[in-house]
Amino acid sequence: MSKLQIILARLLLAAMLACGAGQAAAGPLYKVSIDTASLGTGPAFLGLYFIGLADATPATALVTNLAGELLGTPDVSGTVSGAAPGPLAFSNADGGSDWVQAVVLGGVYSFDVNLLVGQGDAGSTFGWALFNDTSYLGADGDLGTVSVQPVLGGNPQFVLASASPLVDVQVVAEPGSAWLLLLAGLPLLAFTRRRA
């Protein structure tokens, strides 16, 4: 390879890394645990949802490690791909998506959720709730939410709100996907340098 080709290859690789790094930002990993022992026993529903306004920045909520006594087939609306225990990928497109699963009260339900957010400036919210045929359980509405507000040219802001003593949320900081893409590209840079 000529020096010019090597320089052009490196510039192209750097541009690809820079463009890829800006495509999505990942927030922290939220480890959610819901202890339903104080609610007695019997049937209920666990609802997970990811909503965004019509102009919401494209985003995905990725739910993994869903555990607990899940009954039957979930009722899904919007775009949710995957199956329990996960990964379940929720889209915020077209107003959002939700997943409602029949459960049995008295046990512990848990899952991990991570939000991946594209470029833009309109936010979205991921939430979870317990309810039966007539009312919410454990809180007057959602048990908890994670809201994300993208910031043009900056890191998105993530806000956790928990409305119930039934819920325990552990926040595990994770490097954003931009850093992961950058780290994934470093071996390519080393390879092109070695070939020069």
N, C-alpha and C positions, 0 to 999 in steps of 0.2 A: 504494500500500500504506500502511496505517496504521502508526504507530510500533509498536503492539502486534504486528501481523503480522510486521513486520521483526524485532523482538526474538525472537518465537517461532520464526521461520525460522532465525535465527542460533543459537538454543539447540538446535533440532533438528539442525542441521548439526554443531554442536560435539559433541552427544551421539553422532551417527552416526560422527564421526571418532574419538571416544574409544572407542566400542565396537569399531569396525573395527580400531583400532590394537592392541587387546588380543587379537585372535583368533589371531594366529600370529606367531612370532618366527623370523627367519631367521638362521642361523649364518654363519660365514665361508664363502667359496668355497674348496674344496680342489682343487688341480690335481695330479692323480696321474699319474705316469709310471712304467711298469714296463719295464725293459730286460731282455729274455730272452736276449740274445746269449750269456751265459755258460752257458746251459742246453743249448746245442747246437741241433739242428734236430729237426723232427718234430712230430707232432700233440699238442695238449694242449687244456685247457679253461680259460677265464677265467670265474670265478664272481663275481657281484656279488649281495649280499643285504642286506636290511633287516629286522631282527627286533625284535619287542617282545613283552613278556609279555602275558598275557590282559588285564591292566588298564593297558596302556601308553597314555600320552598320545597322542592322534591326531597322526601326523606323516607327512611325505612326504620321501623322498630324491629329489632331482631330479638325474639324470645327463645331462650334455650333452657334446658334442665327443668322443664315443667314436671313437678312431682306432686303426688297426692292421689286420693281415690277419685279418679275421673270415671264418669259413667257414660256409656254410649258415644254417639257421634256428636261433635260440636255443631252448633248452628253458626254459620259464617256468613257475613255480608261484606261487600267490598272485596278488596284484593288481599287475601291472606294465603300464602303458600306454605307448604310443609304440614307436618303432623306432630302431635304430642309424642314424645317429650320435647321435640324441637330438633332443629330450629324451625320456628314459625316466623315468617317474614311478613310484617304488616306494612301496607302502603298507606300514605296519606293522600293519595290521588283521589280526585272526584269526591272530596268530602271526608274520605277516610275509610277505615275498615274496622270490623269488630268480630270477636270470637267468643261465643257463649257456650260454656261446658257445664253439663249437669255434674254435681258433686254431692258428697255426703258430709254433713256437718259433723264436727267432733274431732277432726284430724287437722293436720298441718298441710298447707299447700304452699309450694314455693316455686320460684322461677327466677331466671336472670334476664335482664333486658338491657339492650344497648341501642342507642339511637345513632344512625348514620345520616348526616345532613348535607345536602348539596349547597350550591351557591344561590343566594337570594337573600331576602330580608323579611319574609313572613313566617311566623312560627307555627308550631304544631304541638299537640299534647298526647302523651300516652297515659292511659289510666287503667285502674283495676277496681272491681267492685264485687261484692257478694250480695245476692238478693234471692228472694223466693217469689212466689206468684203474686204477692201483694205489696212487698216493701223491700227496701234496702236492709242489709244486715250488718251490724258492726259500726255503722256510721250513717249519717243522714245524706247519703249519696256515695260518691267514690270513697274507697278506702285509702287511695293515694294516687298521685299523678307525678309524672316527670314532664315538664314543659321545656321546649327548646325554642330559643329565639336566635335565628341566624343573624350575623352581623356582616354586612358587605365589607370585604377586605379584612375581616378579623375573625377571631375565634367565636363560635356560637356560645351563647349563654344557656346553661342547663339549670333548671330550678326543680327541686324535689319538694313535694308537699305530701305529708301523711296526715290523714284525718282520723286515725283510729289507733287505740292501744293494741288492737289485734295484730297490727302490722309492724314488722321489724325490717328495716332496709339498711343494708350495708353497701356503702359506696366504695368501689374499687377503681381508682384512677387508672386509666389505660392510655397508652400513647395513641394519638389520633391516627387515622388511616393515612394521613399525609406523611407522617413519620415512617409508617410501615412501608409505604410505596418508596420513599426515599431509601430506606435500608435495603429494600429488595433490589433497587437499582445499583447499589454500590458494587456488588460482584460484577455487574456488566461493565462498570467503569474500570475495575481492576483488570478485567479480561481485555478490554481495548487497549489499556496501557501496556499490558504484557505483550500484546501482538505488535506494538509499535517498535 
